[in-house]
Amino acid sequence: MKIATELVQRATGVTRHAEPLTTPIYETTTFVFDSAQEVRDYNEGRSQKFLYSRYGNPTIVAVEEKIAKLERADAAMLLSSGQAATTTALLGLLASGDEVVCSSAIYGGTLHLIADLLPKFGIRSRFVSIDDLRTPEAVITDATRLVWFESPINPTLRCIDIAAVANACRARGVISVVDNTFASPINQQPLSLGVDIVMHSATKYLNGHSDVTAGVLAGSRTLLEPVQKARRMVGTVLDPHAAYALGRGLKTLSVRMERHNTTAMTIARWLAADTRVQAVHYPGLPDHPDHAVAKKQMRGFGGVLCVDVGGGYEGAARFFDKLKLFNRAASLGGVESLCSLPVLTSQWGHTEEELQRAGVTHSMARLSVGMEDADDLIADLDQALS
């Protein structure tokens, strides 16, 4: 062969004799077959080989298997963002004429997706309050195909009785999906409570380092099959390199969540005792309206809390601008502590009625408590409130 051919042809370094300690990155778009029969076997489900990274990739599969074990699920799927996970699940599971029931207290991106985009495909939506979800059997109709909700809820940290919703859905043959991002699988395992599918923005706690955008779905293999097909068609699979970074982040998830839980509880108690604060929303506090529900279904209460500093938007903006250690940024669940104003981020563009239904005020600030020392973070909050 000529030199140009030798340089281009099949990959070098592939060997069965090198067993890596860490998950290898299969940064390749396509995979090689030796015969037409091998390709036929793959297409007909008789082969474990890989064809194309949009369909499946060894790095992605390795991390999916780890997350499935973490969630005690049959299967898991990695997607290119939390919003991609939500969109792909809904497109894969719903058809024109179906109705999706959704909590009105929900992440803003989910609300706009369900309220504004899905109706263009003939999928109807109905939003119900947290109070309505206390009797979930009453919100399900013959047209309902799927119920979507969060617990804890962004950004108010309200909690829904997951088992009650799951049982009501199962009794009517309705699919239940919960966004478990704020809890993480360490603090809460909805599948064990009867939910059909769990969704995560893996950008947050699962990765934990604010350097990967990813989403996860976990549940039964049968129920996820149409979602797998939808992921192939719309191309929302995660990149292998990002999957590797997510898998690396998962290795420290347990110890990170322990620190998040402890420090956030310390800060929540400090804020709750401070007369400069109007309200503190954290499910670990005994006076939280859903503390009993959270205590029943969670092993820890997470690293996110919401504080209402009063004074309307101007009061929240003054507090926000004075912070020194809490980084002024959207997102959550990383090692760095962050602060965001819900009316400028997750609930941006909501009407006053939508804000009221979600329980969000203009004077709220959402805190994502990271890995810093609790005393240093409290000192920062103290000076920002003064």
C-alpha positions as CSV (number, residue, x, y, z in Angstrom):
1,M,0.0,0.0,0.0
2,K,1.0,3.5,-0.6
3,I,1.8,5.8,2.4
4,A,-1.5,7.7,2.2
5,T,-3.5,4.5,2.4
6,E,-1.5,3.2,5.4
7,L,-2.1,6.4,7.2
8,V,-5.8,6.3,6.7
9,Q,-6.9,2.7,7.1
10,R,-8.2,0.9,10.2
11,A,-7.6,2.2,13.7
12,T,-4.4,1.1,15.5
13,G,-4.2,0.3,19.2
14,V,-7.2,-1.9,19.4
15,T,-6.3,-4.9,21.5
16,R,-7.9,-7.4,23.8
17,H,-4.8,-7.5,26.0
18,A,-5.2,-4.0,27.5
19,E,-7.9,-3.8,30.1
20,P,-8.2,-0.2,31.2
21,L,-9.0,0.8,34.8
22,T,-11.2,3.7,33.5
23,T,-13.9,3.6,30.9
24,P,-12.3,4.1,27.4
25,I,-13.6,6.8,25.2
26,Y,-14.8,5.4,21.8
27,E,-14.6,8.7,20.0
28,T,-15.7,7.3,16.7
29,T,-18.8,7.9,14.6
30,T,-18.9,4.5,13.0
31,F,-17.8,0.9,13.6
32,V,-16.3,-1.7,11.2
33,F,-17.9,-4.9,10.1
34,D,-16.2,-7.9,8.3
35,S,-19.1,-9.0,6.2
36,A,-22.6,-8.3,4.9
37,Q,-23.9,-11.1,7.2
38,E,-22.5,-9.3,10.2
39,V,-24.5,-6.2,9.3
40,R,-27.6,-8.3,8.7
41,D,-27.2,-9.9,12.1
42,Y,-26.9,-6.5,13.7
43,N,-30.0,-5.2,12.0
44,E,-32.0,-8.3,13.0
45,G,-30.9,-8.1,16.7
46,R,-28.6,-11.1,16.7
47,S,-25.3,-9.2,17.2
48,Q,-23.7,-7.3,20.1
49,K,-21.6,-5.2,17.6
50,F,-22.1,-1.5,17.2
51,L,-23.0,0.2,13.9
52,Y,-23.1,4.0,14.4
53,S,-22.7,6.2,17.5
54,R,-26.1,7.8,17.1
55,Y,-27.5,4.3,17.6
56,G,-25.1,3.2,20.4
57,N,-21.5,3.5,21.5
58,P,-19.5,1.4,24.0
59,T,-18.6,4.4,26.2
60,I,-22.3,5.6,26.3
61,V,-23.5,2.1,27.0
62,A,-21.0,1.6,29.9
63,V,-22.3,4.8,31.6
64,E,-25.9,3.9,30.9
65,E,-25.4,0.5,32.6
66,K,-23.9,2.2,35.7
67,I,-26.8,4.6,36.0
68,A,-29.3,1.8,35.5
69,K,-27.7,0.0,38.5
70,L,-27.7,3.3,40.5
71,E,-31.5,3.8,39.8
72,R,-32.3,0.0,40.2
73,A,-33.6,0.1,36.7
74,D,-33.7,-2.4,33.8
75,A,-32.2,0.2,31.5
76,A,-31.0,3.8,31.2
77,M,-30.5,6.2,28.3
78,L,-28.0,9.1,28.0
79,L,-29.2,12.1,26.1
80,S,-27.6,15.4,25.1
81,S,-29.3,17.5,27.8
82,G,-32.0,17.3,30.4
83,Q,-34.3,19.1,28.0
84,A,-33.4,16.6,25.3
85,A,-34.3,13.7,27.7
86,T,-37.7,15.3,28.4
87,T,-38.4,16.0,24.8
88,T,-37.4,12.6,23.6
89,A,-39.4,10.8,26.3
90,L,-42.5,12.8,25.5
91,L,-42.2,12.4,21.7
92,G,-41.5,8.6,22.1
93,L,-44.3,7.9,24.5
94,L,-47.1,10.2,23.2
95,A,-49.1,10.5,20.0
96,S,-51.5,13.1,18.6
97,G,-54.6,13.1,20.6
98,D,-52.9,12.0,23.9
99,E,-53.1,14.1,27.0
100,V,-50.2,14.8,29.3
101,V,-50.9,16.0,32.8
102,C,-48.2,18.1,34.3
103,S,-47.6,19.8,37.6
104,S,-48.0,23.6,37.2
105,A,-45.1,23.9,39.7
106,I,-42.4,22.7,37.3
107,Y,-39.1,23.8,35.7
108,G,-39.8,26.6,33.2
109,G,-38.2,24.7,30.3
110,T,-40.5,21.8,30.9
111,L,-43.6,24.0,31.2
112,H,-42.9,25.8,27.9
113,L,-42.1,22.5,26.1
114,I,-45.4,20.9,27.2
115,A,-47.6,24.1,26.9
116,D,-46.1,25.6,23.7
117,L,-44.4,23.0,21.6
118,L,-46.3,19.7,22.1
119,P,-49.7,21.1,21.0
120,K,-48.1,21.7,17.5
121,F,-48.0,17.9,17.3
122,G,-51.6,17.4,18.5
123,I,-50.6,16.5,22.1
124,R,-52.8,18.1,24.6
125,S,-51.6,19.3,28.0
126,R,-53.3,20.0,31.3
127,F,-51.5,21.6,34.3
128,V,-52.5,20.8,37.8
129,S,-51.5,22.3,41.2
130,I,-49.6,20.7,44.0
131,D,-52.8,20.5,45.9
132,D,-54.4,18.6,43.0
133,L,-51.6,16.1,43.1
134,R,-52.4,15.2,46.7
135,T,-55.3,13.3,45.2
136,P,-53.8,12.2,42.0
137,E,-56.5,9.8,41.0
138,A,-58.8,12.8,40.6
139,V,-56.5,14.5,37.9
140,I,-56.4,11.5,35.6
141,T,-59.0,11.2,32.9
142,D,-59.6,8.6,30.1
143,A,-57.6,10.8,27.8
144,T,-54.6,11.0,30.0
145,R,-51.6,9.0,28.7
146,L,-48.8,10.4,30.9
147,V,-48.3,12.3,34.1
148,W,-45.1,14.3,34.5
149,F,-44.0,15.9,37.8
150,E,-40.9,16.9,39.9
151,S,-40.0,16.2,43.5
152,P,-38.4,18.3,44.9
153,I,-39.7,21.0,42.7
154,N,-37.6,23.7,41.1
155,P,-37.2,26.3,42.6
156,T,-39.5,26.1,45.6
157,L,-38.4,22.6,46.9
158,R,-42.0,21.5,47.3
159,C,-42.4,17.8,47.4
160,I,-45.0,15.4,45.9
161,D,-45.9,12.1,47.3
162,I,-44.3,10.0,44.6
163,A,-45.8,6.7,45.6
164,A,-49.3,8.1,45.6
165,V,-49.0,9.5,42.1
166,A,-47.3,6.3,40.8
167,N,-50.1,4.1,42.3
168,A,-52.9,6.3,40.8
169,C,-51.2,6.2,37.4
170,R,-50.7,2.4,37.5
171,A,-54.3,1.8,38.4
172,R,-55.4,3.7,35.3
173,G,-52.8,2.4,32.9
174,V,-51.1,5.8,32.7
175,I,-47.3,6.3,32.5
176,S,-45.7,8.2,35.4
177,V,-42.5,10.2,34.9
178,V,-40.7,12.1,37.6
179,D,-37.9,14.6,37.3
180,N,-35.5,13.4,40.0
181,T,-32.8,16.0,39.3
182,F,-33.0,17.9,42.6
183,A,-32.8,14.7,44.7
184,S,-30.3,12.6,42.8
185,P,-30.5,8.8,43.0
186,I,-28.5,8.9,46.3
187,N,-31.3,10.8,48.1
188,Q,-34.3,9.4,46.3
189,Q,-35.2,6.3,44.2
190,P,-38.6,6.9,42.6
191,L,-38.6,3.5,40.7
192,S,-38.7,1.7,44.0
193,L,-41.8,3.9,44.8
194,G,-43.6,2.7,41.7
195,V,-42.8,5.4,39.1
196,D,-42.4,4.1,35.6
197,I,-39.6,6.4,34.3
198,V,-37.1,8.6,36.1
199,M,-35.5,11.6,34.4
200,H,-32.4,13.6,35.4
201,S,-30.6,16.6,34.1
202,A,-27.3,14.9,34.4
203,T,-25.7,18.3,34.0
204,K,-26.3,18.7,37.7
205,Y,-25.5,16.3,40.5
206,L,-24.8,13.2,38.4
207,N,-21.8,14.9,36.7
208,G,-21.2,17.3,39.5
209,H,-18.5,19.5,37.9
210,S,-20.4,22.0,35.7
211,D,-18.6,20.9,32.6
212,V,-21.0,18.5,30.9
213,T,-24.5,19.0,29.6
214,A,-26.4,15.7,29.6
215,G,-29.7,14.1,30.4
216,V,-30.8,10.6,31.7
217,L,-33.9,8.5,31.5
218,A,-34.2,5.2,33.5
219,G,-36.9,2.7,33.7
220,S,-38.1,-0.6,32.3
221,R,-36.5,-1.8,29.0
222,T,-39.9,-2.3,27.5
223,L,-41.2,1.1,28.3
224,L,-38.0,2.8,27.1
225,E,-38.0,1.0,23.8
226,P,-40.1,3.6,21.9
227,V,-38.0,6.3,23.5
228,Q,-34.8,4.6,22.2
229,K,-36.3,4.6,18.7
230,A,-37.2,8.3,19.1
231,R,-33.6,9.1,20.2
232,R,-32.3,7.5,17.1
233,M,-34.6,9.5,14.9
234,V,-34.2,12.9,16.5
235,G,-30.5,12.4,17.3
236,T,-30.5,13.4,20.9
237,V,-27.9,10.9,22.1
238,L,-24.9,12.1,24.2
239,D,-21.4,12.4,22.8
240,P,-19.0,9.7,23.9
241,H,-16.5,12.1,25.4
242,A,-19.2,13.8,27.5
243,A,-20.4,10.3,28.5
244,Y,-16.9,9.5,29.7
245,A,-16.8,12.7,31.8
246,L,-20.2,12.0,33.2
247,G,-19.1,8.4,34.2
248,R,-16.1,9.9,35.9
249,G,-18.3,12.3,37.9
250,L,-20.5,9.5,39.0
251,K,-17.7,7.9,40.9
252,T,-17.8,10.6,43.5
253,L,-21.6,11.1,43.6
254,S,-22.1,9.4,46.9
255,V,-19.5,11.4,48.8
256,R,-20.5,14.6,47.1
257,M,-24.2,14.2,48.0
258,E,-23.3,13.6,51.6
259,R,-21.4,16.9,51.7
260,H,-24.2,18.7,49.8
261,N,-26.8,17.4,52.2
262,T,-24.9,18.3,55.3
263,T,-23.8,21.8,54.3
264,A,-27.2,22.8,52.8
265,M,-29.0,21.7,56.0
266,T,-26.5,23.8,58.1
267,I,-27.1,26.9,55.9
268,A,-30.9,26.3,55.8
269,R,-31.0,26.3,59.6
270,W,-28.9,29.4,59.8
271,L,-31.1,31.3,57.3
272,A,-34.3,30.1,59.0
273,A,-33.1,31.7,62.3
274,D,-32.2,35.0,60.6
275,T,-34.9,37.7,61.0
276,R,-33.6,39.5,57.8
277,V,-35.0,36.6,55.7
278,Q,-38.7,36.3,54.9
279,A,-38.8,32.6,54.2
280,V,-36.5,29.6,53.6
281,H,-37.6,26.7,51.4
282,Y,-35.8,23.5,52.2
283,P,-37.5,20.1,52.7
284,G,-35.2,19.2,55.5
285,L,-36.6,21.9,57.7
286,P,-39.4,20.7,60.1
287,D,-41.6,23.7,59.1
288,H,-41.4,23.0,55.4
289,P,-45.0,22.3,54.2
290,D,-43.9,18.9,52.7
291,H,-41.3,17.9,55.3
292,A,-43.3,14.7,56.3
293,V,-43.5,13.6,52.6
294,A,-39.8,14.4,52.0
295,K,-38.8,12.5,55.1
296,K,-40.8,9.5,54.0
297,Q,-39.3,9.2,50.5
298,M,-35.9,10.8,50.7
299,R,-32.6,9.7,52.4
300,G,-31.2,13.2,52.3
301,F,-32.6,16.6,51.3
302,G,-30.0,17.8,48.7
303,G,-27.9,20.8,48.2
304,V,-30.5,23.3,46.8
305,L,-32.5,25.7,48.9
306,C,-34.5,28.8,48.1
307,V,-34.5,31.9,50.2
308,D,-37.0,34.8,50.0
309,V,-35.2,37.9,51.0
310,G,-38.2,40.2,50.7
311,G,-38.3,43.6,49.1
312,G,-39.5,42.3,45.7
313,Y,-37.2,42.0,42.7
314,E,-35.1,45.0,43.9
315,G,-34.4,43.2,47.2
316,A,-33.4,40.0,45.5
317,A,-31.2,41.8,43.1
318,R,-29.4,43.7,45.9
319,F,-28.7,40.4,47.7
320,F,-27.6,38.7,44.5
321,D,-25.2,41.5,43.5
322,K,-23.5,41.6,46.9
323,L,-22.6,37.9,47.0
324,K,-18.8,37.1,46.8
325,L,-18.4,33.4,47.3
326,F,-21.7,32.2,45.8
327,N,-21.2,32.5,42.0
328,R,-24.0,34.4,40.2
329,A,-24.9,31.6,37.7
330,A,-27.7,29.4,36.5
331,S,-27.6,25.6,37.0
332,L,-26.9,23.6,40.2
333,G,-25.4,20.5,41.6
334,G,-21.7,21.3,41.0
335,V,-18.8,21.6,43.5
336,E,-19.0,25.4,43.3
337,S,-21.8,27.2,45.1
338,L,-24.1,29.1,42.8
339,C,-27.0,31.6,43.2
340,S,-29.6,32.4,40.7
341,L,-32.8,34.5,40.7
342,P,-35.7,32.2,39.5
343,V,-37.5,35.1,37.8
344,L,-34.4,35.7,35.6
345,T,-33.6,32.1,34.9
346,S,-35.8,29.0,35.4
347,Q,-39.1,31.1,35.5
348,W,-38.0,33.8,33.0
349,G,-40.9,34.8,30.8
350,H,-43.6,33.4,33.1
351,T,-46.7,35.5,33.6
352,E,-47.7,36.6,37.0
353,E,-50.3,34.0,37.1
354,E,-47.8,31.3,36.1
355,L,-45.4,32.5,38.8
356,Q,-48.2,32.4,41.4
357,R,-49.2,28.8,40.4
358,A,-45.5,27.8,40.7
359,G,-45.2,29.4,44.1
360,V,-42.4,31.7,42.9
361,T,-42.0,35.3,44.1
362,H,-39.8,38.1,42.7
363,S,-37.8,38.3,45.9
364,M,-36.6,34.6,45.8
365,A,-33.0,33.6,45.3
366,R,-32.1,29.9,44.7
367,L,-28.9,28.7,46.3
368,S,-27.0,25.6,45.1
369,V,-24.7,24.7,47.9
370,G,-21.3,23.3,46.8
371,M,-18.2,21.8,48.4
372,E,-16.9,24.9,50.1
373,D,-16.7,25.2,53.9
374,A,-20.1,25.9,55.5
375,D,-18.8,28.8,57.7
376,D,-17.4,30.6,54.7
377,L,-20.6,30.3,52.8
378,I,-22.6,31.5,55.8
379,A,-20.3,34.5,56.2
380,D,-21.0,35.4,52.5
381,L,-24.7,35.2,53.0
382,D,-24.4,37.3,56.2
383,Q,-22.7,40.1,54.4
384,A,-25.0,40.0,51.4
385,L,-28.0,40.3,53.7
386,S,-26.6,43.2,55.7
